[in-house]
Amino acid sequence: MFLAVDNLKKSYNTGDITTTVLNGVKMNLSKGDIGVILGPSGSGKSTLLNIIGGIDRCDLGTISIDGIEITKLNDSELTNYRRENVGFVFQFYNLIPNLTVGENIEVVSNISKSPINTDEVLKAVDMLDKKHRFPRELSGGEQQRVSIARAIVKNPKLLLCDEPTGALDFSTSREILKLLQKVNKDFGTTILMITHNTTISAMANKVYKVRSGEIVESLTNTTIMPAERIEW
């Protein structure tokens, strides 16, 4: 199994108050699949994604990514794990405003061991003609395309997407979902995406429903819907 999460627990302490965010999460995702984590705000989705991505640590449990048990890694090893294995796409694009589209991508490419060619990635996200533009000259959907290109240029094993369409209108959102399916198909990238939009689950191989820090249901789709057919 490419991604294996077992008995994952995470709590935060504020004074005398302990808040449990994840309570024994268990999930698996095969290599090359798209997984969608569904749940309302405050259910623990982002915390789960951040721990899988090596941004945060759990209190208990194990996570294995392609044979690497990341819950055993020290801080330096965890930094290398993030740099070499994981790409991140967030709701807000986090592009560097004084760098061009191409330069925003090359910032990541230059620190990667086996990056994909910048022009190839830009072509894949249909942004090659905008290579020398600055973020302020792009629409929201175009900026999200650049953020996806930046995430995949390092050729990551796992692409983590935190509400990647949350700041976009319906038409642009569907274009971004189409692009993620294309990245999954063209590069064989395993994708794990969190959202509160249940209709997006139709494009996933696996769907995990989270409530109050627990996965209350795990589903496998036998038929994958093309993103261009998704309505909401």
KOLMI-512380 format. One record per atom (N, C-alpha, C, O): x, y, z negated; residue in one letter; atom name. Coordinates in steps of 0.001 Angstrom, whole numbers, plus 500000, padded with zeros to 6 digits. Example, Ala and Ser with C-alpha at 12.3 -4.5 7.8 and 13.67 -1.06 7.14 Angstrom:
2
xx yy zz rest atom
513190 494310 492200 A N
512300 495500 492200 A CA
513200 496700 492200 A C
514236 496681 491535 A O
512850 497750 492920 S N
513670 498940 492860 S CA
512900 500030 492130 S C
513409 501138 491961 S O
***
This chain:
232
xx yy zz rest atom
500843 498802 500000 M N
500000 500000 500000 M CA
500881 501252 500000 M C
501814 501355 499204 M O
500588 502186 500878 F N
501429 503380 501006 F CA
501334 504285 499775 F C
502356 504697 499226 F O
500105 504594 499344 L N
499888 505399 498140 L CA
499130 504564 497125 L C
498046 504055 497412 L O
499704 504425 495938 A N
499054 503662 494870 A CA
499090 504474 493580 A C
500161 504797 493066 A O
497919 504797 493069 V N
497781 505552 491821 V CA
497084 504643 490816 V C
496040 504062 491113 V O
497670 504525 489616 D N
497105 503606 488632 D CA
497048 504252 487248 D C
498066 504697 486718 D O
495853 504296 486675 N N
495621 504748 485297 N CA
496206 506127 485017 N C
496818 506350 483972 N O
496016 507044 485953 L N
496610 508375 485837 L CA
495813 509229 484844 L C
494595 509368 484951 L O
496545 509800 483868 K N
495908 510639 482858 K CA
496667 511954 482717 K C
497895 511994 482792 K O
495902 513033 482509 K N
496504 514355 482334 K CA
495597 515211 481462 K C
494398 515325 481716 K O
496190 515818 480422 S N
495465 516724 479544 S CA
496274 517992 479346 S C
497493 518001 479516 S O
495577 519067 478982 Y N
496222 520335 478652 Y CA
495787 520760 477253 Y C
494629 520599 476870 Y O
496742 521306 476499 N N
496448 521772 475149 N CA
496433 523299 475115 N C
497358 523951 475600 N O
495375 523856 474539 T N
495279 525294 474305 T CA
494967 525494 472832 T C
493823 525363 472397 T O
496017 525818 472069 G N
495836 525899 470628 G CA
495490 524537 470070 G C
496230 523570 470258 G O
494360 524463 469382 D N
493912 523188 468806 D CA
492985 522417 469740 D C
492483 521352 469383 D O
492762 522955 470933 I N
491805 522341 471857 I CA
492555 521556 472942 I C
493448 522092 473597 I O
492187 520293 473122 T N
492743 519449 474184 T CA
491691 519241 475257 T C
490577 518795 474980 T O
492063 519574 476494 T N
491147 519401 477630 T CA
491668 518284 478517 T C
492773 518378 479050 T O
490890 517238 478679 T N
491263 516124 479545 T CA
490869 516458 480978 T C
489702 516721 481268 T O
491859 516445 481875 V N
491607 516793 483281 V CA
491494 515536 484137 V C
490628 515451 485008 V O
492361 514567 483894 L N
492309 513280 484600 L CA
492248 512175 483549 L C
492984 512191 482563 L O
491365 511226 483780 N N
491131 510204 482766 N CA
491128 508810 483380 N C
490073 508215 483601 N O
492338 508296 483652 G N
492466 506926 484149 G CA
492189 506767 485632 G C
491573 505785 486045 G O
492640 507731 486445 V N
492389 507686 487889 V CA
493161 506539 488534 V C
494343 506328 488265 V O
492464 505814 489383 K N
493074 504727 490152 K CA
492619 504840 491598 K C
491421 504933 491864 K O
493576 504835 492550 M N
493222 504936 493963 M CA
494355 504388 494822 M C
495504 504339 494385 M O
494029 503976 496045 N N
494994 503462 497004 N CA
494674 504031 498378 N C
493513 504250 498723 N O
495732 504269 499161 L N
495553 504757 500532 L CA
496605 504107 501418 L C
497789 504101 501084 L O
496171 503559 502549 S N
497088 502877 503460 S CA
497843 503873 504329 S C
497381 504990 504560 S O
498998 503456 504801 K N
499827 504296 505656 K CA
499083 504638 506947 K C
498482 503769 507579 K O
499133 505921 507328 G N
498487 506361 508558 G CA
497011 506669 508429 G C
496365 507032 509412 G O
496462 506528 507222 D N
495034 506807 507018 D CA
494825 508266 506615 D C
495756 508961 506208 D O
493578 508704 506742 I N
493137 509984 506193 I CA
492247 509687 504992 I C
491280 508933 505092 I O
492587 510289 503858 G N
491770 510158 502651 G CA
491189 511506 502269 G C
491856 512532 502398 G O
489942 511510 501797 V N
489285 512735 501345 V CA
488847 512551 499896 V C
488178 511576 499554 V O
489238 513506 499051 I N
488816 513524 497656 I CA
487695 514546 497517 I C
487895 515737 497759 I O
486528 514078 497130 L N
485341 514929 496983 L CA
485042 515180 495515 L C
485194 514289 494680 L O
484617 516391 495207 G N
484209 516665 493838 G CA
483965 518138 493628 G C
484483 518963 494381 G O
483186 518489 492619 P N
482907 519896 492329 P CA
484110 520595 491721 P C
485087 519945 491350 P O
484042 521908 491617 S N
485098 522669 490961 S CA
485249 522194 489518 S C
484260 521948 488827 S O
486509 522068 489070 G N
486773 521637 487701 G CA
486760 520145 487489 G C
486870 519685 486353 G O
486627 519363 488566 S N
486562 517902 488419 S CA
487937 517244 488342 S C
488038 516056 488036 S O
489004 518013 488620 G N
490355 517453 488549 G CA
491001 517200 489896 G C
492091 516632 489964 G O
490339 517619 490976 K N
490851 517326 492320 K CA
492238 517931 492552 K C
493161 517232 492969 K O
492380 519218 492283 S N
493651 519890 492561 S CA
494767 519372 491661 S C
495908 519236 492102 S O
494448 519084 490412 T N
495448 518524 489506 T CA
495949 517183 490029 T C
497150 516914 490010 T O
495035 516347 490494 L N
495411 515051 491062 L CA
496321 515239 492266 L C
497341 514561 492385 L O
495959 516152 493158 L N
496765 516384 494352 L CA
498152 516913 493976 L C
499154 516504 494562 L O
498208 517815 493005 N N
499489 518382 492598 N CA
500411 517347 491968 N C
501627 517413 492146 N O
499850 516397 491237 I N
500680 515346 490633 I CA
501181 514399 491708 I C
502343 513993 491680 I O
500322 514039 492655 I N
500753 513185 493770 I CA
501851 513881 494571 I C
502779 513234 495055 I O
501738 515214 494708 G N
502722 515979 495466 G CA
503990 516303 494704 G C
504914 516889 495267 G O
504053 515931 493424 G N
505262 516185 492646 G CA
505372 517610 492139 G C
506442 518024 491693 G O
504273 518378 492200 I N
504265 519741 491672 I CA
504027 519735 490166 I C
504558 520579 489444 I O
503233 518789 489698 D N
502906 518652 488281 D CA
503225 517220 487861 D C
503450 516351 488704 D O
503242 516988 486560 R N
503499 515645 486031 R CA
502281 515146 485257 R C
501520 515933 484693 R O
502114 513837 485242 C N
501029 513234 484485 C CA
501499 512931 483060 C C
502694 512969 482769 C O
500547 512631 482183 D N
500870 512210 480815 D CA
501067 510702 480746 D C
501855 510200 479945 D O
500342 509996 481592 L N
500363 508534 481572 L CA
499956 508023 482942 L C
499227 508690 483676 L O
500439 506822 483281 G N
500070 506204 484548 G CA
501221 506196 485539 G C
502305 506701 485248 G O
500982 505625 486705 T N
502017 505502 487736 T CA
501486 505940 489096 T C
500305 505795 489410 T O
502411 506483 489891 I N
502126 506825 491285 I CA
503279 506312 492128 I C
504439 506615 491849 I O
502969 505540 493156 S N
503977 505067 494099 S CA
503628 505575 495487 S C
502492 505445 495944 S O
504625 506160 496152 I N
504472 506648 497517 I CA
505489 505926 498385 I C
506694 506143 498254 I O
505001 505067 499271 D N
505886 504337 500183 D CA
507021 503648 499420 D C
508174 503663 499851 D O
506676 503049 498287 G N
507651 502305 497493 G CA
508422 503124 496480 G C
509189 502566 495695 G O
508233 504461 496478 I N
508913 505320 495506 I CA
507960 505575 494334 I C
506882 506139 494521 I O
508355 505163 493136 E N
507539 505426 491955 E CA
507882 506815 491437 E C
508825 506982 490664 E O
507119 507798 491862 I N
507497 509192 491591 I CA
507331 509560 490124 I C
507931 510532 489666 I O
506535 508810 489382 T N
506348 509094 487967 T CA
507600 508770 487152 T C
507672 509123 485975 T O
508579 508109 487752 K N
509850 507807 487067 K CA
510969 508773 487452 K C
512072 508680 486914 K O
510701 509702 488375 L N
511757 510579 488883 L CA
512046 511723 487914 L C
511140 512248 487266 L O
513329 512103 487825 N N
513672 513294 487049 N CA
513399 514545 487892 N C
512969 514432 489040 N O
513644 515725 487335 D N
513284 516966 488024 D CA
514007 517114 489356 D C
513410 517534 490347 D O
515284 516772 489380 S N
516058 516889 490615 S CA
515554 515918 491674 S C
515416 516276 492843 S O
515280 514691 491257 E N
514767 513678 492189 E CA
513376 514050 492688 E C
513027 513776 493836 E O
512583 514676 491818 L N
511242 515085 492213 L CA
511308 516210 493246 L C
510487 516262 494162 L O
512279 517105 493101 T N
512481 518164 494096 T CA
512829 517560 495450 T C
512296 517981 496477 T O
513718 516579 495456 N N
514080 515903 496703 N CA
512886 515177 497306 N C
512708 515170 498523 N O
512070 514568 496453 Y N
510858 513885 496922 Y CA
509938 514856 497644 Y C
509442 514556 498731 Y O
509706 516028 497038 R N
508835 517021 497664 R CA
509418 517500 498991 R C
508696 517644 499978 R O
510714 517741 499008 R N
511345 518284 500212 R CA
511347 517280 501354 R C
511157 517660 502510 R O
511557 516012 501050 E N
511774 515012 502091 E CA
510523 514233 502480 E C
510473 513658 503567 E O
509522 514205 501619 N N
508401 513290 501854 N CA
507030 513927 501976 N C
506110 513308 502511 N O
506871 515166 501485 V N
505533 515726 501348 V CA
505417 517070 502050 V C
506298 517922 501938 V O
504311 517249 502782 G N
503952 518548 503335 G CA
502687 519041 502654 G C
501790 518254 502353 G O
502615 520346 502411 F N
501472 520929 501712 F CA
500745 521934 502607 F C
501376 522758 503269 F O
499419 521857 502620 V N
498579 522853 503278 V CA
497556 523315 502250 V C
496808 522508 501698 V O
497530 524626 501998 F N
496642 525167 500978 F CA
495518 525984 501611 F C
495539 526281 502806 F O
494535 526341 500781 Q N
493419 527156 501259 Q CA
493912 528515 501745 Q C
493427 529041 502747 Q O
494886 529079 501019 F N
495475 530354 501410 F CA
496843 530072 502003 F C
497589 529246 501477 F O
497174 530736 503072 Y N
498181 530275 504011 Y CA
499622 530418 503500 Y C
500493 529643 503894 Y O
499879 531397 502630 N N
501198 531563 502008 N CA
502321 531719 503026 N C
503434 531243 502799 N O
502038 532379 504141 L N
503084 532651 505122 L CA
503922 533841 504645 L C
503428 534710 503926 L O
505184 533869 505050 I N
506065 534978 504692 I CA
505784 536113 505665 I C
506027 535965 506863 I O
505272 537257 505174 P N
504730 538283 506081 P CA
505746 538940 507003 P C
505391 539375 508099 P O
507015 539022 506575 N N
508011 539712 507409 N CA
508797 538760 508306 N C
509804 539147 508898 N O
508330 537505 508403 L N
508920 536544 509330 L CA
507916 536217 510424 L C
506709 536195 510183 L O
508418 535962 511626 T N
507546 535568 512727 T CA
507012 534158 512501 T C
507431 533454 511583 T O
506087 533771 513354 V N
505541 532412 513297 V CA
506665 531385 513372 V C
506735 530475 512546 V O
507534 531530 514351 G N
508635 530582 514516 G CA
509558 530561 513314 G C
510009 529498 512887 G O
509842 531742 512766 E N
510750 531830 511612 E CA
510119 531227 510364 E C
510818 530613 509557 E O
508806 531393 510192 N N
508122 530764 509060 N CA
508276 529245 509096 N C
508411 528605 508053 N O
508255 528682 510282 I N
508392 527235 510416 I CA
509839 526807 510252 I C
510120 525774 509644 I O
510756 527596 510790 E N
512174 527235 510723 E CA
512726 527313 509307 E C
513711 526643 508998 E O
512115 528113 508441 V N
512512 528146 507033 V CA
512432 526747 506428 V C
513303 526346 505655 V O
511392 526015 506781 V N
511225 524646 506290 V CA
512080 523668 507094 V C
512697 522762 506533 V O
512108 523861 508401 S N
512879 522970 509274 S CA
514350 522924 508883 S C
514981 521868 508937 S O
514892 524075 508489 N N
516323 524168 508188 N CA
516741 523425 506926 N C
517924 523136 506747 N O
515787 523111 506045 I N
516140 522381 504824 I CA
515682 520924 504877 I C
515734 520220 503868 I O
515232 520469 506050 S N
514728 519103 506199 S CA
515781 518201 506832 S C
516584 518638 507657 S O
515758 516934 506428 K N
516745 515979 506943 K CA
516457 515560 508383 K C
517380 515411 509183 K O
515200 515372 508707 S N
514853 514901 510054 S CA
513654 515667 510592 S C
512595 515080 510816 S O
513808 516986 510803 P N
512671 517801 511237 P CA
512261 517516 512674 P C
513054 517043 513488 P O
511009 517814 512958 I N
510513 517792 514325 I CA
510890 519125 514967 I C
510952 520146 514281 I O
511137 519125 516256 N N
511473 520350 516965 N CA
510378 521400 516771 N C
509190 521101 516890 N O
510796 522642 516468 T N
509846 523718 516177 T CA
508859 523946 517320 T C
507657 524082 517089 T O
509365 523989 518549 D N
508470 524223 519687 D CA
507483 523073 519866 D C
506337 523296 520256 D O
507919 521850 519584 E N
507022 520703 519692 E CA
505878 520820 518696 E C
504723 520540 519017 E O
506219 521238 517482 V N
505187 521400 516449 V CA
504236 522537 516816 V C
503020 522405 516680 V O
504797 523656 517283 L N
503950 524784 517682 L CA
503029 524407 518840 L C
501877 524839 518886 L O
503527 523619 519755 K N
502700 523153 520867 K CA
501576 522256 520353 K C
500446 522326 520837 K O
501895 521416 519371 A N
500898 520492 518821 A CA
499749 521233 518157 A C
498612 520762 518180 A O
500035 522393 517563 V N
498972 523161 516899 V CA
498466 524306 517780 V C
497734 525182 517318 V O
498868 524284 519060 D N
498411 525267 520051 D CA
498771 526698 519655 D C
497962 527617 519780 D O
500024 526866 519168 M N
500477 528185 518744 M CA
501830 528564 519358 M C
502473 529508 518898 M O
502263 527841 520387 L N
503564 528118 520980 L CA
503628 529530 521561 L C
504667 530186 521506 L O
502505 529990 522120 D N
502492 531329 522716 D CA
502497 532443 521667 D C
502648 533618 522002 D O
502328 532062 520381 K N
502340 533046 519292 K CA
503635 532946 518472 K C
503702 533467 517359 K O
504637 532295 519004 K N
505857 532012 518240 K CA
506509 533274 517692 K C
507071 533249 516597 K O
506447 534373 518430 H N
507149 535593 518022 H CA
506211 536624 517383 H C
506601 537772 517174 H O
504993 536219 517076 R N
504054 537106 516382 R CA
504304 537055 514876 R C
504909 536111 514367 R O
503837 538070 514182 F N
503892 538102 512724 F CA
502533 537701 512160 F C
501521 537852 512844 F O
502487 537188 510916 P N
501209 536744 510343 P CA
500107 537786 510418 P C
498948 537432 510638 P O
500433 539067 510241 R N
499408 540116 510263 R CA
498751 540267 511637 R C
497694 540886 511762 R O
499383 539697 512665 E N
498846 539774 514019 E CA
497984 538563 514369 E C
497543 538428 515510 E O
497743 537687 513404 L N
497007 536443 513646 L CA
495670 536451 512907 L C
495514 537120 511886 L O
494713 535698 513440 S N
493448 535482 512742 S CA
493674 534488 511599 S C
494735 533873 511492 S O
492642 534343 510741 G N
492747 533382 509649 G CA
492968 531964 510143 G C
493784 531230 509585 G O
492244 531573 511187 G N
492404 530226 511737 G CA
493790 530010 512318 G C
494360 528926 512188 G O
494335 531043 512960 E N
495679 530929 513524 E CA
496720 530825 512416 E C
497683 530067 512538 E O
496534 531575 511344 Q N
497465 531479 510219 Q CA
497423 530082 509594 Q C
498455 529552 509182 Q O
496233 529491 509525 Q N
496145 528135 508980 Q CA
496814 527134 509914 Q C
497408 526161 509448 Q O
496731 527354 511210 R N
497446 526496 512154 R CA
498963 526566 511917 R C
499664 525556 511962 R O
499442 527781 511665 V N
500877 527951 511394 V CA
501254 527249 510090 V C
502314 526630 510002 V O
500394 527343 509083 S N
500704 526681 507814 S CA
500737 525161 507977 S C
501524 524483 507317 S O
499885 524625 508855 I N
499919 523186 509141 I CA
501202 522832 509883 I C
501846 521828 509579 I O
501572 523664 510862 A N
502828 523431 511586 A CA
504015 523459 510638 A C
504921 522634 510751 A O
504015 524390 509717 R N
505098 524495 508738 R CA
505160 523240 507858 R C
506242 522788 507484 R O
503995 522690 507538 A N
503955 521503 506684 A CA
504434 520258 507413 A C
505059 519393 506800 A O
504154 520145 508714 I N
504484 518909 509424 I CA
505850 518951 510106 I C
506333 517918 510568 I O
506494 520152 510179 V N
507778 520230 510878 V CA
508847 519392 510191 V C
509779 518914 510838 V O
508714 519214 508885 K N
509688 518400 508156 K CA
509475 516900 508386 K C
510222 516070 507867 K O
508440 516566 509174 N N
508104 515172 509474 N CA
507787 514406 508183 N C
508397 513371 507916 N O
506837 514906 507378 P N
506569 514299 506076 P CA
505840 512970 506201 P C
505111 512726 507162 P O
506054 512120 505208 K N
505309 510873 505150 K CA
503857 511126 504741 K C
502947 510403 505147 K O
503661 512170 503926 L N
502347 512447 503360 L CA
502038 513930 503493 L C
502845 514777 503110 L O
500860 514242 504039 L N
500396 515619 504163 L CA
499253 515822 503177 L C
498224 515151 503265 L O
499434 516749 502234 L N
498430 517033 501217 L CA
497754 518355 501536 L C
498422 519374 501710 L O
496429 518338 501612 C N
495664 519518 502008 C CA
494663 519876 500914 C C
493773 519090 500589 C O
494822 521076 500348 D N
493948 521546 499266 D CA
492952 522550 499837 D C
493291 523714 500055 D O
491730 522099 500077 E N
490665 522938 500643 E CA
491161 523714 501876 E C
491080 524942 501899 E O
491672 523014 502894 P N
492293 523714 504025 P CA
491339 524547 504860 P C
491775 525397 505637 P O
490022 524310 504707 T N
489043 525103 505464 T CA
488237 526030 504556 T C
487275 526655 505003 T O
488623 526119 503290 G N
487824 526851 502311 G CA
487675 528327 502599 G C
486674 528930 502211 G O
488659 528932 503279 A N
488614 530375 503548 A CA
488192 530683 504982 A C
488317 531819 505438 A O
487689 529666 505696 L N
487413 529828 507126 L CA
485925 529659 507423 L C
485199 529007 506673 L O
485478 530268 508547 D N
484089 530085 508961 D CA
483916 528701 509590 D C
484887 527973 509795 D O
482656 528351 509892 F N
482362 526992 510355 F CA
483132 526627 511618 F C
483767 525574 511675 F O
483080 527484 512623 S N
483716 527180 513899 S CA
485225 526994 513743 S C
485797 526053 514291 S O
485859 527884 513002 T N
487302 527777 512790 T CA
487635 526562 511931 T C
488644 525894 512155 T O
486786 526281 510950 S N
487001 525108 510088 S CA
487028 523831 510904 S C
487872 522961 510692 S O
486095 523728 511837 R N
486039 522518 512661 R CA
487281 522405 513536 R C
487773 521300 513766 R O
487792 523522 514022 E N
489022 523487 514812 E CA
490207 523008 513975 E C
491059 522266 514464 E O
490255 523435 512711 I N
491337 523008 511828 I CA
491222 521510 511519 I C
492233 520809 511467 I O
490004 521025 511316 L N
489808 519595 511071 L CA
490183 518778 512302 L C
490765 517700 512177 L O
489854 519280 513487 K N
490280 518618 514725 K CA
491800 518547 514792 K C
492369 517534 515196 K O
492439 519624 514396 L N
493898 519671 514418 L CA
494489 518653 513445 L C
495471 517986 513773 L O
493904 518525 512256 L N
494409 517548 511287 L CA
494254 516119 511818 L C
495139 515286 511628 L O
493134 515840 512480 Q N
492983 514516 513098 Q CA
494026 514299 514185 Q C
494541 513191 514340 Q O
494338 515342 514932 K N
495350 515244 515985 K CA
496738 514982 515387 K C
497492 514154 515899 K O
497065 515683 514315 V N
498344 515461 513625 V CA
498435 514024 513128 V C
499472 513374 513264 V O
497355 513543 512558 N N
497297 512165 512063 N CA
497541 511160 513192 N C
498266 510181 513014 N O
496932 511409 514349 K N
497066 510499 515481 K CA
498428 510615 516160 K C
499063 509602 516452 K O
498878 511842 516411 D N
500102 512046 517195 D CA
501369 511721 516413 D C
502328 511187 516971 D O
501373 512043 515122 F N
502590 511865 514324 F CA
502495 510699 513339 F C
503479 510369 512677 F O
501316 510070 513236 G N
501147 508951 512302 G CA
501213 509385 510851 G C
501518 508580 509972 G O
500924 510668 510592 T N
501041 511216 509243 T CA
499863 510785 508379 T C
498707 510927 508779 T O
500158 510262 507199 T N
499115 509959 506223 T CA
498645 511276 505618 T C
499464 512097 505206 T O
497333 511480 505562 I N
496771 512747 505096 I CA
495827 512507 503923 I C
494965 511630 503970 I O
496007 513303 502870 L N
495083 513288 501738 L CA
494571 514710 501544 L C
495354 515636 501334 L O
493258 514879 501616 M N
492640 516199 501620 M CA
491605 516286 500508 M C
490841 515345 500295 M O
491575 517417 499792 I N
490519 517620 498812 I CA
489554 518674 499313 I C
489947 519638 499970 I O
488277 518477 498991 T N
487235 519388 499435 T CA
485999 519190 498564 T C
485850 518161 497905 T O
485122 520179 498567 H N
483819 520013 497930 H CA
482743 519805 498992 H C
481565 519653 498669 H O
483157 519799 500274 N N
482221 519677 501396 N CA
482053 518206 501779 N C
482956 517608 502364 N O
480909 517630 501452 T N
480703 516191 501643 T CA
480716 515768 503109 T C
481051 514622 503407 T O
480360 516666 504035 T N
480297 516277 505446 T CA
481681 515962 506010 T C
481801 515190 506961 T O
482724 516553 505430 I N
484088 516311 505919 I CA
484498 514855 505698 I C
485376 514346 506394 I O
483872 514190 504742 S N
484240 512801 504430 S CA
484020 511862 505608 S C
484607 510781 505650 S O
483178 512259 506574 A N
482889 511387 507717 A CA
484113 511169 508606 A C
484157 510192 509354 A O
485107 512058 508542 M N
486297 511922 509381 M CA
487414 511139 508699 M C
488495 510985 509266 M O
487162 510640 507482 A N
488207 509977 506696 A CA
488086 508457 506731 A C
486999 507906 506909 A O
489222 507796 506557 N N
489210 506343 506379 N CA
488741 505963 504981 N C
487998 504999 504795 N O
489198 506750 503995 K N
488839 506496 502596 K CA
488268 507768 501974 K C
488733 508874 502252 K O
487260 507593 501135 V N
486617 508705 500451 V CA
486591 508396 498955 V C
486145 507330 498532 V O
487078 509350 498169 Y N
487117 509185 496711 Y CA
486260 510281 496084 Y C
486515 511467 496292 Y O
485255 509891 495328 K N
484391 510856 494668 K CA
484831 511017 493216 K C
484857 510057 492446 K O
485178 512261 492859 V N
485720 512561 491540 V CA
484699 513345 490734 V C
484072 514281 491231 V O
484545 512940 489471 R N
483685 513678 488547 R CA
484298 513603 487157 R C
484609 512523 486655 R O
484466 514767 486546 S N
484986 514856 485170 S CA
486283 514080 484991 S C
486474 513392 483989 S O
487182 514200 485984 G N
488498 513593 485863 G CA
488573 512107 486156 G C
489598 511473 485907 G O
487493 511548 486685 E N
487490 510126 487006 E CA
487003 509909 488436 E C
486154 510656 488924 E O
487533 508897 489103 I N
487001 508505 490411 I CA
485818 507591 490158 I C
485970 506454 489711 I O
484633 508113 490453 V N
483414 507379 490141 V CA
482963 506503 491303 V C
482123 505620 491133 V O
483526 506753 492485 E N
483176 505937 493651 E CA
484284 506033 494685 E C
484826 507111 494928 E O
484616 504904 495290 S N
485612 504853 496353 S CA
485001 504126 497542 S C
484557 502984 497421 S O
484982 504803 498707 L N
484309 504273 499887 L CA
485284 504117 501044 L C
486248 504874 501157 L O
485032 503139 501898 T N
485793 502944 503125 T CA
484868 503138 504314 T C
483839 502472 504425 T O
485240 504055 505204 N N
484439 504280 506408 N CA
484861 503299 507495 N C
486040 503218 507838 N O
483917 502566 508028 T N
484210 501642 509123 T CA
484205 502356 510467 T C
484828 501901 511426 T O
483495 503480 510525 T N
483469 504308 511731 T CA
483942 505709 511370 T C
483407 506336 510455 T O
484951 506199 512093 I N
485506 507528 511838 I CA
484885 508522 512806 I C
484929 508327 514021 I O
484305 509587 512265 M N
483667 510590 513111 M CA
484691 511597 513614 M C
485467 512129 512820 M O
484712 511872 514927 P N
485568 512944 515427 P CA
485181 514278 514790 P C
483999 514563 514599 P O
486176 515084 514466 A N
485912 516334 513751 A CA
484987 517268 514523 A C
484231 518032 513924 A O
485046 517207 515865 E N
484208 518115 516644 E CA
482707 517803 516501 E C
481868 518608 516906 E O
482374 516653 515933 R N
480957 516291 515738 R CA
480460 516589 514333 R C
479281 516401 514036 R O
481359 517055 513462 I N
480962 517332 512093 I CA
480108 518603 512033 I C
480463 519633 512606 I O
478983 518507 511332 E N
478107 519668 511142 E CA
477918 519891 509643 E C
477896 518939 508861 E O
477780 521172 509248 W N
477407 521481 507857 W CA
476765 522844 507777 W C
476382 523284 506693 W O
***
